[in-house]
Amino acid sequence: MRLLKGLLLGVLTLVLLLIGIMFAIHNTQPVALNFVFFSLPEFSVSFWLILSFFFGGVIGVTLSVVMLLQMKARALQLKRKLNQLDSELAKLRQASTSA
């Protein structure tokens, strides 16, 4: 099963790489990006699209990691609170049985 998964992942990677190469070959028109306050130099359309895809992925992964860390910190905080309440409940139970 592990071998099949690795083989499938390798084939998928090769297919995506070939699609990317074909995309870069067929989109060679130079384009300059003009923003409100500045403009970027001319590069091919494929370069700009691949660059934006890459930076979008990096930003997405970064935001996901930040959210994951926040969620783990919140889970740890709630776990500590639960342990505190469990120990308090145990003390109250012990006090009520000894009284």
C-alpha positions as CSV (number, residue, x, y, z in Angstrom):
1,M,0.0,0.0,0.0
2,R,2.8,2.4,0.9
3,L,4.6,1.6,-2.4
4,L,1.4,2.2,-4.4
5,K,0.9,5.6,-2.6
6,G,4.5,6.6,-3.3
7,L,4.2,5.6,-6.9
8,L,0.9,7.5,-7.3
9,L,2.4,10.6,-5.7
10,G,5.5,10.3,-8.0
11,V,3.3,10.0,-11.1
12,L,1.1,12.9,-10.0
13,T,4.2,15.0,-9.4
14,L,5.6,14.2,-12.9
15,V,2.2,15.1,-14.5
16,L,2.0,18.4,-12.7
17,L,5.6,19.2,-13.7
18,L,4.9,18.4,-17.3
19,I,1.8,20.6,-17.2
20,G,3.9,23.4,-15.7
21,I,6.6,23.1,-18.4
22,M,4.0,23.1,-21.2
23,F,2.3,26.1,-19.6
24,A,5.7,28.0,-19.5
25,I,6.5,27.1,-23.1
26,H,3.1,28.3,-24.4
27,N,2.9,31.6,-22.4
28,T,6.1,33.5,-23.3
29,Q,4.6,36.9,-24.1
30,P,6.4,39.6,-22.0
31,V,4.1,41.5,-19.7
32,A,4.9,44.4,-17.3
33,L,2.8,44.6,-14.2
34,N,1.6,48.2,-13.4
35,F,0.4,48.9,-9.9
36,V,-0.9,52.2,-8.6
37,F,2.4,53.4,-7.2
38,F,5.0,51.3,-9.0
39,S,5.4,49.0,-11.9
40,L,7.4,45.8,-12.2
41,P,9.7,44.9,-15.1
42,E,8.6,42.8,-18.1
43,F,8.6,39.1,-17.7
44,S,6.7,36.3,-19.4
45,V,3.1,35.7,-18.4
46,S,4.0,32.2,-17.2
47,F,6.6,33.7,-14.9
48,W,4.2,36.1,-13.2
49,L,1.5,33.4,-12.8
50,I,3.9,30.8,-11.4
51,L,5.3,33.5,-9.1
52,S,1.9,34.5,-7.9
53,F,0.9,30.9,-7.4
54,F,4.0,30.3,-5.4
55,F,3.6,33.3,-3.1
56,G,-0.1,32.5,-2.7
57,G,0.9,29.0,-1.5
58,V,3.5,30.4,0.9
59,I,1.0,32.9,2.3
60,G,-1.7,30.2,2.7
61,V,0.7,27.8,4.4
62,T,1.9,30.6,6.7
63,L,-1.6,31.6,7.7
64,S,-2.5,28.0,8.3
65,V,0.5,27.4,10.6
66,V,-0.4,30.6,12.5
67,M,-4.0,29.4,13.0
68,L,-2.9,25.9,13.9
69,L,-0.5,27.3,16.6
70,Q,-3.3,29.4,18.0
71,M,-5.6,26.5,18.1
72,K,-3.0,24.3,19.8
73,A,-2.3,27.1,22.4
74,R,-6.0,27.3,23.1
75,A,-6.3,23.5,23.4
76,L,-3.4,23.5,25.9
77,Q,-5.0,26.3,27.9
78,L,-8.3,24.5,28.0
79,K,-6.6,21.2,29.0
80,R,-4.9,23.0,31.9
81,K,-8.3,24.5,33.0
82,L,-9.9,21.0,32.8
83,N,-7.1,19.5,34.9
84,Q,-7.6,22.3,37.4
85,L,-11.3,21.8,37.6
86,D,-10.9,18.0,37.8
87,S,-8.5,18.4,40.8
88,E,-11.0,20.9,42.4
89,L,-13.8,18.5,41.9
90,A,-11.8,15.7,43.4
91,K,-11.1,17.8,46.5
92,L,-14.8,18.7,46.9
93,R,-15.8,15.1,46.6
94,Q,-13.2,14.1,49.2
95,A,-14.3,16.9,51.5
96,S,-18.0,15.9,51.2
97,T,-17.3,12.2,51.9
98,S,-15.1,13.0,55.0
99,A,-17.7,15.4,56.5
